[in-house]
Amino acid sequence: MNENRANQTYEDEINIWELLVILAKRKKIIIVVTLSFFILSIIYSLLATPQYEVSAKLTPKKEGQTKSLNMGSLGSISSLIGGNVGGLFSSGNLQTIQQTLESSDFIFYLDEKYKIMNVLIKEKDEKIKKENLLQTYQNSISINLNEKSKSLTIKLKHEKPVKAYMLMKDLLKGLNEFITKKQYQESKEMVDVLKEKINKTKDPLLKSELTKLWSNETKKMLYSKINKHSLYRVLESPYVPEKRTKPKRKLIVIISTFLGFFISIFLVFFMEFIEKSKEDPENKKYFNKFVDYLELHKVKKFFKRRKK
């Protein structure tokens, strides 16, 4: 029993040494392949377009802040129309902000107001620019909504750090403008409809209810027109980034070098297997069949003809 274990251990040692001999025998291949991956990874990481990331964290204004803002900015107007004007204006919630940031209407508004297309796209052809604007914007921005902390994190990527910062500033400015403008337009349309309905109806109860609705929509219009910059509070302001986020050169070089090393080892063992298959009569028969099925002889003939 002990002899069998000793023989097994000895065979295992021989197998390990055999593997080491194969690696040493074809060490040049391992060195060349690994070194090639190493050099190519350095070239790629140096030539790859750098990406800088700017982020901003937003949260909706608290009800208390909105009330105090109403009292300060609206003053006597608020007391004249009555009620809590700020509470009626509900566009500052995180879902609305996220949906707005992802909407094509907002993207086209940003481009019309701040010319973001010239910042995001290098292409000179205006037609191609418009076609690629939505896709480029969606690839450049990421939005993360955190329900627990009630915050929204916006991240923008660009190859120029200053342009990334300016783009974020324009985006935050345009976000307020777009939502308030949209709210004002929707309320205005509703006010016009309600006004027409009030004039036409003769039922006093219905007229009273319509008047209440008209009053609420009028308050929304007034609030959106006066308080254009109170939809959200910026928890983390954007700044010009100094370090790039991509490419991560060290990581690329390390992973590529290890990948090249493992590929070279696999290649070495595969070459050794092919060589032994040719020497062994039984394996040679299967090897020749394998070559025939792949029709590699036709490839050889083709290259021979090309050389002639």
MARGU-509206 format. One line per 4 residues: their letters; for each residue x, y, z of N, C-alpha, C. Coordinates in Angstrom, 1 decimal. Last residue first. Layout:
BEGIN
a = X,Y,Z,X,Y,Z,X,Y,Z  ...
// end
This chain:
BEGIN
kkrr = 4.2,31.1,-55.8,4.7,30.9,-57.1,4.3,32.0,-58.0  2.7,31.9,-53.6,4.1,32.2,-53.6,4.7,32.0,-55.0  0.2,31.0,-54.3,0.4,32.4,-54.2,1.9,32.8,-54.2  0.6,28.3,-54.1,0.3,28.9,-55.4,0.5,30.4,-55.4
kffk = 0.9,28.1,-51.3,2.0,27.7,-52.2,1.8,28.3,-53.6  -1.6,28.8,-50.4,-0.5,29.7,-50.1,0.7,29.3,-51.0  -3.1,26.6,-51.4,-3.5,28.0,-51.8,-2.3,28.9,-51.6  -2.0,24.5,-50.0,-1.9,24.6,-51.5,-2.2,26.0,-52.0
kvkh = -2.9,25.1,-47.4,-1.5,25.0,-47.8,-1.2,25.2,-49.2  -5.7,24.9,-47.8,-5.1,26.2,-47.4,-3.6,26.2,-47.7  -5.9,22.2,-48.3,-6.3,23.2,-49.3,-5.7,24.6,-49.0  -5.2,21.1,-45.9,-4.3,20.9,-47.0,-4.6,21.9,-48.2
lely = -7.3,21.5,-44.2,-6.1,22.4,-44.0,-5.2,22.3,-45.2  -9.8,20.4,-43.7,-9.3,20.7,-45.1,-8.2,21.8,-45.1  -10.8,19.4,-41.4,-10.7,20.9,-41.5,-10.2,21.4,-42.9  -10.5,16.7,-42.1,-11.9,17.3,-41.9,-11.9,18.8,-41.9
dvfk = -7.8,16.5,-42.2,-8.6,16.3,-43.4,-10.0,16.9,-43.3  -7.1,17.0,-39.5,-6.6,17.9,-40.5,-7.4,17.8,-41.8  -8.3,14.7,-38.4,-8.7,16.0,-38.0,-8.3,17.1,-39.0  -6.8,12.7,-39.6,-8.2,12.8,-39.9,-8.7,14.2,-39.5
nfyk = -4.3,13.2,-38.4,-4.5,13.4,-39.9,-5.9,13.5,-40.3  -4.9,12.6,-35.8,-4.5,14.0,-36.1,-4.7,14.2,-37.6  -5.4,9.9,-35.9,-6.5,10.8,-35.5,-6.2,12.3,-35.9  -2.8,9.1,-36.6,-4.0,8.7,-37.4,-5.2,9.7,-37.2
knep = -1.4,10.0,-34.4,-1.1,10.6,-35.7,-2.3,10.3,-36.7  -2.1,8.3,-32.3,-2.6,9.7,-32.3,-2.4,10.4,-33.7  -0.8,6.1,-33.2,-2.2,6.0,-33.0,-2.8,7.4,-33.0  1.9,6.9,-33.4,1.2,6.4,-34.5,-0.3,6.4,-34.4
deks = 3.3,9.9,-32.2,2.6,8.7,-31.8,1.7,8.2,-32.9  4.1,12.2,-33.5,5.1,11.2,-33.2,4.4,9.8,-32.9  1.8,13.9,-33.5,2.5,13.5,-34.8,3.4,12.3,-34.6  1.4,14.3,-30.8,0.4,13.5,-31.6,1.0,13.1,-33.0
keif = 3.5,15.8,-30.1,3.5,14.4,-29.6,2.5,13.6,-30.4  2.8,18.2,-31.4,4.1,17.6,-31.7,4.1,16.1,-31.3  0.4,18.8,-30.1,0.4,18.6,-31.6,1.7,17.8,-32.0  1.4,19.3,-27.5,0.4,18.2,-27.8,0.4,17.8,-29.2
emff = 2.9,21.5,-27.9,3.6,20.2,-27.4,2.6,19.0,-27.7  1.0,23.3,-28.6,2.0,23.0,-29.5,2.7,21.7,-29.2  -0.4,23.4,-26.1,-1.1,23.0,-27.3,-0.1,22.6,-28.4  1.5,24.5,-24.4,1.0,23.1,-24.2,0.3,22.6,-25.4
vlfi = 1.8,27.0,-25.6,2.9,26.1,-25.5,2.5,24.7,-25.3  -0.8,28.1,-25.3,-0.2,27.9,-26.7,0.9,26.9,-26.6  -0.9,28.3,-22.5,-1.9,27.5,-23.3,-1.3,27.1,-24.7  1.1,30.2,-22.2,1.2,28.9,-21.6,0.3,27.9,-22.3
siff = 0.0,32.4,-23.6,1.2,31.8,-24.0,1.5,30.4,-23.5  -2.2,33.0,-22.0,-2.4,32.5,-23.4,-1.2,31.9,-23.9  -1.0,33.8,-19.7,-1.8,32.6,-19.6,-2.1,32.1,-21.1  0.3,36.2,-20.6,1.1,35.1,-20.0,0.3,33.8,-20.0
glft = -1.8,37.7,-21.5,-0.8,37.3,-22.5,0.0,36.1,-21.9  -3.0,38.2,-19.0,-3.8,37.5,-20.0,-2.8,36.9,-21.1  -1.0,39.7,-17.7,-1.4,38.3,-17.2,-2.2,37.5,-18.2  -1.1,41.9,-19.4,0.1,41.1,-19.3,-0.2,39.7,-18.7
siiv = -3.7,42.9,-19.1,-3.3,42.4,-20.4,-2.0,41.5,-20.3  -3.7,43.6,-16.4,-4.6,42.5,-16.8,-4.2,42.0,-18.2  -1.7,45.6,-16.4,-1.6,44.4,-15.5,-2.4,43.3,-16.1  -2.7,47.5,-18.3,-1.4,46.9,-18.5,-1.3,45.6,-17.7
ilkr = -5.2,48.2,-17.0,-5.2,47.7,-18.4,-3.9,46.9,-18.6  -4.3,49.3,-14.6,-5.1,48.1,-14.6,-5.1,47.4,-16.0  -2.9,51.6,-15.5,-2.2,50.5,-14.8,-3.0,49.2,-14.8  -4.9,53.1,-16.9,-3.7,52.5,-17.6,-3.1,51.4,-16.8
kpkt = -8.0,53.4,-17.4,-7.2,53.1,-16.2,-6.0,52.3,-16.6  -8.8,56.1,-19.6,-8.6,54.7,-19.3,-7.8,54.5,-18.0  -11.1,57.3,-17.1,-10.7,56.3,-18.1,-9.7,56.9,-19.1  -11.1,59.4,-15.4,-11.7,58.1,-14.9,-11.4,57.0,-15.8
rkep = -8.5,61.7,-14.6,-9.3,61.1,-15.5,-9.9,59.8,-14.9  -8.3,64.4,-12.2,-7.9,63.0,-12.6,-8.9,62.4,-13.6  -9.6,66.8,-12.0,-8.2,66.8,-12.3,-7.7,65.4,-12.8  -12.7,68.3,-12.8,-12.0,67.2,-12.4,-10.5,67.3,-12.8
vyps = -14.3,71.1,-11.6,-13.5,70.7,-12.7,-12.6,69.5,-12.3  -17.5,70.3,-10.0,-16.2,71.0,-10.1,-15.3,70.4,-11.2  -20.9,70.5,-8.8,-19.9,70.0,-9.7,-18.6,70.9,-9.6  -21.9,70.2,-5.3,-21.8,71.0,-6.5,-20.7,70.4,-7.4
elvr = -24.1,68.3,-3.6,-22.7,68.3,-4.0,-22.6,69.0,-5.3  -26.7,69.3,-3.2,-26.0,68.7,-2.1,-24.5,68.7,-2.4  -28.8,71.7,-4.3,-27.6,71.0,-4.7,-26.8,70.6,-3.5  -32.3,71.3,-4.4,-31.1,71.9,-3.6,-29.9,71.0,-4.0
ylsh = -34.9,72.3,-6.7,-34.0,71.3,-6.0,-32.9,72.1,-5.3  -36.4,74.4,-7.6,-36.9,73.0,-7.7,-36.2,72.1,-6.9  -36.0,77.1,-7.7,-36.2,76.5,-6.4,-36.7,75.1,-6.5  -35.9,79.2,-9.7,-34.6,78.4,-9.3,-34.8,77.8,-7.9
knik = -38.1,80.6,-10.3,-37.6,79.8,-11.3,-36.4,78.9,-10.9  -40.6,82.0,-9.0,-39.5,81.2,-8.4,-39.0,80.2,-9.4  -42.3,83.2,-10.9,-41.5,84.0,-10.0,-40.3,83.2,-9.4  -43.5,81.2,-12.4,-43.0,82.4,-13.1,-42.0,83.2,-12.2
sylm = -44.4,79.4,-10.6,-43.4,78.9,-11.6,-42.8,80.1,-12.3  -46.3,80.9,-9.2,-45.2,80.4,-8.5,-44.0,80.0,-9.5  -48.2,81.4,-11.2,-47.6,82.5,-10.6,-46.3,82.0,-9.9  -49.1,78.8,-11.9,-48.5,79.6,-12.9,-47.7,80.8,-12.3
kkte = -50.1,78.0,-9.4,-49.0,77.3,-10.0,-48.3,78.1,-11.0  -52.3,79.8,-9.3,-51.2,79.8,-8.2,-49.9,79.1,-8.8  -53.8,78.8,-11.4,-53.3,80.2,-11.4,-52.1,80.4,-10.4  -54.5,76.3,-10.4,-53.7,76.4,-11.6,-53.1,77.8,-11.7
nswl = -56.2,77.2,-8.3,-55.0,76.4,-8.0,-54.0,76.5,-9.2  -58.3,78.5,-9.7,-57.4,79.2,-8.7,-56.1,78.5,-8.4  -59.4,76.4,-11.1,-58.8,77.6,-11.8,-57.9,78.4,-10.9  -60.4,74.9,-9.0,-59.4,74.4,-9.9,-58.6,75.5,-10.6
ktle = -62.3,76.7,-8.1,-61.2,76.3,-7.2,-60.1,75.7,-8.0  -64.0,76.9,-10.3,-63.3,78.1,-9.9,-62.1,77.7,-9.0  -65.0,74.3,-10.4,-64.2,74.8,-11.5,-63.4,76.0,-11.1  -66.6,74.5,-8.1,-65.5,73.5,-8.1,-64.5,73.9,-9.2
skll = -68.4,76.5,-8.8,-67.6,76.7,-7.7,-66.4,75.8,-7.7  -69.7,75.3,-11.0,-69.0,76.5,-11.2,-68.0,76.8,-10.1  -71.0,73.2,-9.7,-69.9,72.9,-10.7,-69.0,74.1,-10.9  -72.8,74.8,-8.2,-71.9,73.9,-7.5,-70.7,73.6,-8.4
pdkt = -74.2,76.3,-10.2,-73.4,77.0,-9.2,-72.4,76.1,-8.5  -74.4,75.7,-13.7,-74.6,75.0,-12.4,-73.7,75.7,-11.3  -73.7,76.8,-16.0,-74.7,77.6,-15.2,-75.0,76.9,-13.8  -70.7,77.3,-18.0,-71.5,76.5,-17.0,-72.5,77.4,-16.3
knik = -69.2,79.1,-19.4,-70.3,78.4,-20.1,-71.2,77.7,-19.1  -67.2,80.1,-17.7,-68.1,81.0,-18.4,-69.3,80.4,-19.0  -65.9,77.7,-17.0,-66.6,78.5,-16.0,-67.6,79.5,-16.6  -64.8,76.9,-19.4,-65.8,76.1,-18.8,-66.6,76.9,-17.8
eklv = -62.9,79.0,-19.8,-64.0,78.8,-20.8,-65.1,78.0,-20.2  -61.3,78.5,-17.6,-61.9,79.8,-17.8,-63.1,79.7,-18.7  -60.3,75.9,-18.2,-61.2,76.1,-17.0,-62.0,77.4,-17.1  -58.7,76.6,-20.4,-59.8,75.6,-20.6,-60.8,75.8,-19.4
dvme = -56.9,78.4,-19.3,-57.7,78.8,-20.4,-58.9,77.9,-20.6  -55.7,76.7,-17.3,-56.4,77.9,-16.9,-57.3,78.4,-18.0  -54.4,74.8,-18.9,-55.5,74.4,-18.1,-56.3,75.6,-17.6  -52.5,76.4,-20.1,-53.5,75.7,-21.0,-54.7,75.3,-20.2
kseq = -51.1,77.1,-17.8,-51.7,78.2,-18.6,-52.8,77.6,-19.5  -50.1,74.7,-17.0,-51.0,75.4,-16.1,-51.8,76.5,-16.9  -48.3,74.1,-19.1,-49.4,73.2,-18.8,-50.5,73.9,-18.0  -46.5,76.3,-18.9,-47.3,76.1,-20.1,-48.5,75.2,-19.9
yqkk = -45.4,75.9,-16.3,-46.2,77.2,-16.6,-47.1,77.0,-17.8  -44.2,73.5,-16.7,-45.2,73.6,-15.7,-46.1,74.8,-16.0  -42.2,74.3,-18.6,-43.2,73.2,-19.0,-44.4,73.3,-18.0  -40.8,76.1,-17.1,-41.4,76.5,-18.3,-42.5,75.6,-18.7
tife = -39.8,74.4,-15.1,-40.7,75.5,-14.7,-41.5,76.0,-16.0  -38.3,72.6,-16.6,-39.4,72.1,-15.8,-40.4,73.2,-15.5  -36.4,74.4,-17.8,-37.2,73.5,-18.6,-38.5,73.1,-17.9  -35.0,75.6,-15.7,-35.7,76.4,-16.7,-36.8,75.6,-17.4
nlgk = -33.9,73.4,-14.4,-34.8,74.3,-13.7,-35.7,75.0,-14.7  -32.2,72.5,-16.5,-33.2,71.6,-15.8,-34.3,72.4,-15.1  -30.4,74.5,-17.1,-31.5,74.2,-18.1,-32.6,73.3,-17.5  -28.7,74.3,-14.9,-29.4,75.5,-15.2,-30.7,75.3,-16.1
lldk = -27.7,71.7,-15.3,-28.5,72.1,-14.0,-29.3,73.3,-14.2  -26.5,72.0,-17.8,-27.6,71.0,-17.6,-28.4,71.4,-16.4  -24.5,73.9,-17.4,-25.6,74.2,-18.3,-26.8,73.3,-18.1  -22.9,72.4,-15.6,-23.5,73.7,-15.2,-24.7,74.1,-16.1
mlmy = -22.2,70.3,-17.3,-22.9,70.0,-16.1,-23.6,71.3,-15.6  -20.7,71.8,-19.2,-21.8,71.0,-19.6,-22.8,70.7,-18.5  -18.5,72.6,-17.6,-19.4,73.6,-18.2,-20.8,73.0,-18.6  -17.3,70.1,-17.0,-17.8,70.9,-16.0,-18.9,71.9,-16.5
akvp = -16.6,69.3,-19.6,-17.5,68.4,-18.8,-18.1,69.2,-17.7  -14.8,71.3,-20.3,-16.1,71.1,-21.0,-17.1,70.3,-20.3  -12.8,70.7,-18.5,-13.5,72.0,-18.4,-14.8,71.9,-19.1  -11.9,68.1,-19.3,-12.5,68.3,-18.0,-13.3,69.6,-17.9
kehk = -12.7,66.3,-22.2,-12.1,67.6,-21.7,-12.7,67.9,-20.4  -14.2,64.1,-22.7,-12.7,63.9,-22.8,-12.0,65.2,-22.4  -16.8,63.4,-20.3,-16.3,64.0,-21.5,-14.7,64.0,-21.5  -19.7,62.4,-18.5,-18.3,62.1,-19.0,-18.0,62.9,-20.3
lkit = -21.5,63.1,-15.6,-21.3,63.4,-17.0,-19.9,63.1,-17.4  -24.0,62.1,-13.3,-22.6,62.0,-13.7,-22.5,62.3,-15.2  -26.1,62.9,-10.6,-25.9,63.0,-12.1,-24.4,63.0,-12.4  -28.1,61.5,-8.1,-26.7,61.8,-8.5,-26.6,61.8,-10.1
lsks = -30.5,62.5,-5.9,-30.3,62.1,-7.3,-28.9,62.5,-7.7  -32.0,61.4,-2.8,-31.1,62.2,-3.6,-30.9,61.6,-5.0  -33.1,60.1,-0.5,-33.8,61.1,-1.3,-32.9,62.0,-2.1  -31.9,58.0,0.6,-31.4,59.3,1.0,-32.1,60.4,0.3
kenl = -33.6,56.0,-0.5,-33.4,56.1,0.9,-32.9,57.5,1.3  -33.5,56.3,-3.3,-34.8,56.6,-2.6,-34.6,56.7,-1.1  -31.5,57.6,-5.5,-31.4,56.9,-4.2,-32.6,57.3,-3.4  -30.8,57.3,-8.9,-31.8,57.7,-7.9,-31.7,56.9,-6.7
nisi = -28.4,58.3,-11.1,-28.7,57.3,-10.0,-29.6,57.9,-9.0  -27.5,58.5,-14.4,-28.4,59.1,-13.4,-28.7,58.0,-12.4  -25.1,59.5,-16.7,-25.6,58.4,-15.9,-26.4,59.1,-14.7  -24.1,60.5,-20.1,-24.7,60.8,-18.8,-25.2,59.5,-18.0
snqy = -23.2,59.6,-22.5,-22.3,60.5,-21.7,-22.8,60.8,-20.3  -25.1,58.2,-23.7,-23.8,57.5,-23.4,-23.0,58.3,-22.5  -27.0,60.2,-24.1,-27.3,59.0,-23.2,-26.1,58.2,-22.8  -25.6,61.8,-26.0,-26.0,62.3,-24.7,-26.3,61.2,-23.7
tqll = -25.4,60.1,-28.1,-24.2,60.6,-27.5,-24.5,61.1,-26.1  -28.2,59.7,-28.8,-27.3,58.6,-28.4,-26.1,59.0,-27.7  -28.9,62.4,-29.4,-29.6,61.6,-28.4,-28.7,60.5,-27.8  -27.1,63.0,-31.6,-27.2,63.8,-30.4,-27.8,63.0,-29.2
nekk = -27.0,61.9,-34.1,-26.2,61.2,-33.0,-26.4,61.9,-31.7  -28.6,63.5,-35.7,-28.9,62.1,-35.6,-28.2,61.4,-34.4  -27.2,65.9,-35.4,-28.6,65.8,-34.9,-29.0,64.4,-34.7  -24.8,65.3,-36.8,-24.8,65.7,-35.4,-26.2,65.5,-34.7
iked = -25.6,64.9,-39.4,-25.1,63.7,-38.6,-25.1,64.0,-37.1  -26.3,67.5,-40.0,-27.3,66.5,-40.1,-26.9,65.2,-39.2  -23.9,68.9,-39.7,-25.0,69.2,-38.8,-26.0,68.1,-38.8  -20.6,67.8,-39.8,-21.9,67.7,-40.6,-23.1,67.9,-39.6
keki = -18.6,67.6,-38.0,-18.9,68.9,-38.6,-20.2,68.9,-39.3  -18.2,65.8,-34.9,-18.6,65.8,-36.3,-19.1,67.2,-36.8  -18.0,65.9,-32.2,-17.0,66.5,-33.0,-17.3,66.7,-34.5  -20.4,66.4,-29.7,-20.1,65.8,-30.9,-19.0,66.6,-31.7
lvnm = -20.6,67.9,-27.3,-20.6,66.5,-27.2,-20.1,65.8,-28.5  -20.5,70.6,-28.1,-19.6,70.1,-27.0,-19.5,68.6,-27.0  -22.4,70.9,-29.9,-21.1,71.3,-30.3,-20.1,70.8,-29.3  -24.7,70.3,-28.4,-24.3,69.4,-29.5,-22.8,69.7,-30.0
ikyk = -25.3,72.3,-26.7,-24.6,71.1,-26.2,-24.1,70.2,-27.3  -26.4,74.9,-26.8,-25.6,74.4,-27.9,-24.7,73.2,-27.4  -28.3,76.0,-25.1,-26.9,76.0,-24.7,-25.9,75.4,-25.7  -30.8,75.9,-26.4,-30.5,77.0,-25.5,-28.9,77.2,-25.2
edly = -30.8,73.7,-28.0,-31.3,74.9,-28.5,-30.8,76.1,-27.7  -29.9,71.7,-26.2,-29.1,72.0,-27.4,-29.5,73.4,-28.0  -31.9,71.8,-24.3,-30.6,72.1,-23.9,-29.7,72.5,-25.1  -34.0,70.9,-26.0,-34.1,72.2,-25.4,-32.7,72.7,-24.9
fifd = -33.2,68.3,-26.5,-33.3,69.3,-27.7,-33.4,70.7,-27.1  -33.4,67.3,-23.9,-32.1,67.3,-24.6,-32.1,68.3,-25.8  -36.1,67.5,-23.4,-35.2,68.3,-22.6,-33.8,68.4,-23.3  -37.2,65.8,-25.3,-37.6,67.2,-25.3,-36.6,68.0,-24.6
ssel = -36.2,63.3,-24.5,-35.6,63.9,-25.7,-36.0,65.4,-25.8  -35.5,62.7,-21.0,-36.4,62.9,-22.1,-35.7,63.6,-23.3  -33.9,62.4,-18.9,-33.8,61.3,-19.9,-34.7,61.6,-21.1  -34.5,64.6,-17.3,-33.1,64.4,-17.7,-33.0,63.4,-18.9
tqqi = -37.2,64.0,-16.7,-36.8,65.1,-17.5,-35.4,65.0,-18.1  -36.9,61.8,-15.0,-37.6,61.6,-16.3,-37.3,62.8,-17.2  -35.6,63.1,-12.9,-35.0,62.0,-13.6,-35.6,61.8,-15.0  -37.5,65.0,-12.0,-36.2,65.4,-12.5,-35.5,64.3,-13.3
tqln = -39.6,63.3,-11.3,-39.8,64.2,-12.4,-38.5,64.7,-12.9  -38.4,61.9,-9.2,-38.9,61.2,-10.4,-39.0,62.1,-11.6  -38.0,64.0,-7.3,-36.8,63.3,-7.9,-37.2,62.6,-9.2  -40.0,67.0,-7.5,-39.7,65.6,-7.0,-38.6,65.0,-7.9
gssf = -40.7,69.5,-8.4,-39.4,69.3,-7.9,-39.1,67.9,-7.4  -43.3,69.9,-9.1,-42.4,69.4,-10.2,-41.0,69.1,-9.6  -45.4,70.9,-7.6,-44.8,69.6,-7.2,-43.8,69.0,-8.2  -46.9,73.4,-6.2,-45.9,73.2,-7.3,-45.0,72.0,-7.0
lggv = -48.3,73.5,-4.0,-49.0,73.2,-5.2,-48.0,72.9,-6.3  -46.7,74.4,-2.0,-47.1,73.0,-1.9,-47.8,72.6,-3.2  -46.3,77.1,-2.7,-45.2,76.1,-2.8,-45.7,74.7,-2.9  -48.7,78.2,-1.9,-48.4,78.2,-3.3,-47.3,77.1,-3.6
nggi = -51.1,77.7,0.2,-49.7,77.4,0.1,-49.3,77.2,-1.3  -53.5,80.4,0.5,-53.1,79.0,0.4,-51.6,78.9,0.3  -53.9,83.5,-1.5,-54.2,82.6,-0.4,-53.6,81.2,-0.6  -53.6,85.8,-3.0,-54.2,84.6,-3.7,-54.5,83.5,-2.7
lssi = -52.6,87.5,-1.0,-53.7,87.9,-1.8,-54.4,86.7,-2.4  -50.4,86.3,0.0,-51.5,86.5,0.9,-52.8,86.8,0.1  -48.7,86.3,-2.3,-49.1,85.0,-1.7,-50.3,85.2,-0.8  -48.3,89.0,-2.5,-49.0,88.3,-3.6,-49.5,87.0,-3.1
sgls = -46.8,89.8,-0.3,-48.2,90.2,-0.3,-49.0,89.4,-1.4  -44.4,87.4,-0.9,-44.9,88.4,0.0,-46.4,88.6,-0.1  -42.7,86.0,-2.6,-44.0,86.3,-3.1,-44.7,87.4,-2.2  -40.3,85.8,-1.1,-40.3,86.3,-2.5,-41.6,86.7,-3.1
gmnl = -41.0,85.1,1.5,-40.0,86.2,1.2,-40.1,86.7,-0.2  -42.9,83.2,1.4,-43.2,84.3,2.1,-42.2,85.5,1.8  -41.5,81.3,-0.2,-42.8,81.9,-0.7,-43.0,83.2,0.0  -39.5,80.6,1.5,-39.1,81.2,0.2,-40.4,81.9,-0.4
sktq = -40.9,79.3,3.4,-40.2,80.5,3.8,-39.8,81.3,2.6  -41.9,77.1,1.9,-42.8,78.0,2.5,-42.1,79.4,2.8  -39.5,75.8,1.2,-40.4,76.4,0.1,-41.3,77.4,0.7  -38.5,75.0,3.6,-37.7,75.9,2.8,-38.6,76.6,1.8
gekk = -40.5,73.2,4.3,-40.3,74.3,5.1,-39.5,75.4,4.4  -40.2,71.2,2.3,-41.4,72.0,2.4,-41.3,73.3,3.2  -37.0,71.2,0.7,-37.9,70.8,1.8,-39.1,71.7,1.8  -36.2,70.5,-2.6,-36.3,71.4,-1.6,-37.3,71.0,-0.5
ptlk = -34.7,67.3,-3.5,-35.8,68.3,-3.6,-35.8,69.3,-2.4  -31.2,67.2,-4.4,-32.3,66.7,-3.5,-33.4,67.7,-3.6  -28.3,66.1,-6.2,-29.5,66.9,-6.0,-30.5,66.3,-5.0  -24.9,66.1,-7.0,-26.0,65.4,-6.2,-27.1,66.4,-5.9
asve = -22.8,65.7,-9.8,-23.6,66.6,-9.0,-24.7,65.8,-8.3  -19.7,65.2,-11.5,-20.9,64.7,-10.8,-21.5,65.8,-10.0  -17.7,64.4,-14.3,-18.2,65.5,-13.4,-19.5,65.0,-12.8  -14.9,62.8,-15.5,-16.3,62.7,-15.0,-16.6,63.8,-14.0
yqpt = -13.1,62.2,-18.6,-13.2,62.9,-17.3,-14.7,62.9,-16.8  -11.2,60.0,-20.5,-12.5,60.4,-20.1,-12.5,61.0,-18.7  -8.9,59.9,-23.3,-9.2,60.0,-21.9,-10.6,60.5,-21.6  -8.7,57.5,-25.8,-9.2,58.8,-25.5,-9.5,58.9,-24.0
alls = -5.6,55.6,-26.1,-7.1,55.7,-25.8,-7.5,57.1,-25.4  -2.9,55.7,-26.2,-3.6,56.2,-27.3,-5.1,56.4,-27.1  -2.1,54.5,-23.8,-1.6,55.8,-24.1,-2.4,56.5,-25.2  -3.3,52.0,-24.0,-3.7,52.9,-22.8,-3.2,54.3,-23.1
yiis = -2.1,51.0,-26.3,-3.5,51.2,-26.3,-3.9,52.2,-25.2  0.6,50.8,-25.4,0.3,51.6,-26.6,-1.2,52.0,-26.6  0.3,48.9,-23.3,0.8,50.3,-23.0,0.5,51.2,-24.2  -0.7,46.7,-24.7,-1.5,47.3,-23.7,-1.0,48.7,-23.3
liff = 1.6,46.1,-26.3,0.3,46.5,-27.0,-0.6,47.2,-25.9  3.4,45.3,-24.3,3.7,46.5,-25.2,2.4,47.0,-25.8  2.1,43.0,-23.3,2.5,44.1,-22.4,2.7,45.4,-23.2  1.8,41.4,-25.5,0.6,41.8,-24.8,0.9,43.0,-23.9
sltv = 4.6,40.9,-25.9,3.7,41.6,-27.0,2.4,42.1,-26.4  5.3,39.6,-23.6,5.9,40.9,-23.9,5.1,41.6,-25.0  3.9,37.2,-24.0,3.6,38.0,-22.9,4.1,39.4,-23.1  5.1,36.3,-26.5,3.7,36.5,-26.4,3.3,37.5,-25.2
viii = 7.9,36.1,-25.7,7.5,36.9,-26.8,6.0,37.3,-26.7  7.8,34.3,-23.5,8.4,35.6,-23.3,7.8,36.6,-24.4  6.7,32.0,-24.7,6.1,32.6,-23.5,6.5,34.1,-23.4  8.6,31.5,-26.7,7.2,31.8,-27.1,6.5,32.5,-25.9
kkrk = 10.8,30.9,-25.1,10.9,32.1,-26.0,9.5,32.5,-26.4  10.3,28.5,-23.8,10.2,29.8,-23.0,10.2,31.0,-23.9  10.0,25.9,-24.4,9.4,26.9,-25.3,9.3,28.3,-24.6  11.4,24.6,-22.4,11.7,24.3,-23.8,11.2,25.4,-24.7
aliv = 10.1,25.4,-20.1,11.4,25.8,-20.3,11.8,25.7,-21.8  7.6,24.0,-20.5,7.6,25.5,-20.4,9.0,26.1,-20.7  8.6,21.4,-20.5,7.9,21.9,-21.7,7.9,23.4,-21.7  9.6,21.3,-17.9,10.5,21.1,-19.0,9.9,21.6,-20.3
llew = 7.3,21.5,-16.4,8.3,22.5,-16.3,9.3,22.5,-17.4  6.1,19.1,-17.1,5.4,20.3,-17.4,6.4,21.5,-17.4  7.9,17.3,-15.9,7.6,17.3,-17.4,7.0,18.6,-17.9  7.6,17.9,-13.3,8.9,18.2,-13.9,8.7,18.2,-15.4
inie = 5.0,16.9,-13.0,5.3,18.3,-12.7,6.6,18.7,-13.4  5.5,14.2,-13.6,4.5,15.0,-14.4,4.8,16.5,-14.2  7.2,13.5,-11.5,7.7,13.4,-12.9,6.8,14.2,-13.8  5.4,13.8,-9.4,6.6,14.6,-9.4,7.2,14.6,-10.8
deyt = 3.6,11.7,-10.0,3.2,13.1,-9.9,4.3,14.1,-10.0  5.3,9.5,-9.6,4.7,9.8,-11.0,4.3,11.3,-11.0  5.8,9.7,-6.9,6.9,9.8,-7.8,6.4,10.2,-9.2  3.2,9.3,-5.9,3.8,10.5,-5.6,5.0,10.8,-6.6
qnar = 2.9,6.6,-6.8,2.0,7.7,-7.3,2.6,9.1,-7.1  4.9,5.3,-5.4,5.0,5.4,-6.8,4.1,6.5,-7.4  3.9,5.7,-2.8,5.2,6.3,-3.2,5.3,6.4,-4.7  1.5,4.3,-3.0,1.5,5.7,-2.7,2.8,6.4,-3.1
nenm = 2.6,1.7,-3.4,1.7,2.3,-4.4,1.6,3.9,-4.2  3.9,1.4,-1.0,4.7,1.4,-2.2,3.9,2.1,-3.3  1.9,1.2,0.9,2.8,2.4,1.0,3.6,2.5,-0.3  0.8,-1.2,0.0,0.0,0.0,0.0,0.9,1.3,0.0
// end
